[in-house]
Amino acid sequence: MRENLCRPEYLERMPYKYPSQMRLTGREEGREEGREAGREEGRLQGMVYVLLLVVDSRGIELSQADRERIASCSDPELLCSWLERAVTADDAETLFRPV
């Protein structure tokens, strides 16, 4: 049996007085999730930029595949590990060597 959604008992349990409030709240939550995803993507892009800057300024030769590997990495811990190694590495092999 379907619950009567217009009964006062049901309406009292609703967190929103009007359906438009529910829509607005959902929209705001979606916007915040989108903003957070954008911030995370920006942080990753910044890490990639700094890593490539350090590698280039130290004269470490990277193949196009190595550059794409760095640019497509979405793991901040791995990017941080590579960045730490880039400070002392002499070549790409040392940079990407598993720990």
matplotlib code that plots the C-alpha trace (Angstrom):
import matplotlib.pyplot as plt

x = [0.0, 1.4, 1.9, -0.2, 2.5, 0.0, -0.9, 0.3, 2.3, 4.4, 4.9, 6.1, 8.9, 10.1, 13.3, 12.1, 8.9, 8.8, 10.1, 12.1, 14.2, 15.1, 16.1, 18.2, 19.9, 20.8, 22.1, 24.3, 25.7, 26.5, 28.2, 30.4, 31.3, 32.3, 34.3, 36.2, 36.9, 38.2, 40.5, 41.9, 42.5, 44.3, 46.5, 47.5, 48.2, 50.4, 52.3, 52.9, 54.1, 56.5, 57.9, 58.5, 60.0, 62.5, 63.3, 63.9, 66.0, 68.2, 68.7, 67.2, 66.2, 62.7, 61.1, 57.7, 56.3, 57.9, 56.4, 53.0, 53.3, 53.9, 51.2, 48.5, 49.4, 46.4, 48.1, 49.4, 51.5, 53.3, 53.8, 55.3, 57.6, 58.8, 59.3, 61.4, 63.6, 63.8, 65.8, 68.7, 68.1, 70.6, 68.4, 64.8, 65.6, 66.4, 63.4, 60.9, 62.7, 60.3, 61.0]
y = [0.0, 3.4, 6.0, 9.1, 11.8, 14.6, 13.5, 15.9, 13.2, 12.6, 16.3, 16.9, 14.4, 16.1, 18.1, 20.7, 22.7, 23.1, 20.9, 23.9, 23.9, 20.3, 21.1, 24.1, 22.1, 19.3, 21.9, 23.5, 20.1, 19.3, 22.6, 22.0, 18.5, 20.0, 22.7, 20.2, 18.0, 21.1, 22.0, 18.5, 18.5, 21.9, 20.5, 17.6, 19.8, 22.0, 19.0, 17.8, 21.3, 21.6, 18.1, 18.8, 22.1, 20.5, 17.7, 20.2, 22.6, 19.7, 18.6, 15.1, 13.8, 12.4, 10.6, 11.7, 8.5, 9.6, 13.1, 11.6, 9.2, 12.2, 14.3, 11.5, 10.5, 11.1, 9.8, 12.7, 10.4, 9.0, 12.5, 13.6, 10.6, 11.4, 15.1, 14.1, 11.9, 14.5, 16.7, 14.2, 11.9, 12.0, 10.2, 9.1, 5.6, 6.8, 9.1, 6.2, 3.4, 1.6, 2.1]
z = [0.0, -1.0, 1.8, 1.4, 1.0, 1.7, 5.2, 8.0, 9.7, 6.6, 5.9, 9.5, 9.0, 5.8, 6.4, 3.9, 4.0, 0.2, -2.6, -4.0, -0.8, -1.4, -5.0, -3.8, -1.1, -3.6, -6.0, -3.4, -2.3, -6.0, -6.4, -3.3, -4.5, -7.9, -6.2, -4.1, -7.1, -9.0, -6.0, -5.9, -9.7, -9.3, -6.5, -8.7, -11.7, -9.4, -8.2, -11.8, -12.8, -9.9, -10.5, -14.2, -13.3, -10.9, -13.4, -16.2, -14.1, -12.9, -16.5, -16.1, -19.5, -19.7, -22.6, -23.9, -22.2, -18.9, -19.2, -19.9, -17.0, -14.7, -16.3, -16.0, -12.4, -10.1, -6.9, -4.8, -2.7, -5.8, -7.2, -3.8, -3.8, -7.3, -6.4, -3.4, -5.6, -8.3, -6.0, -5.9, -8.9, -11.8, -14.3, -15.0, -13.9, -10.4, -10.4, -11.1, -9.3, -7.0, -3.3]

ax = plt.figure().add_subplot(projection="3d")
ax.plot(x, y, z, "-o")
ax.set_aspect("equal")
plt.show()
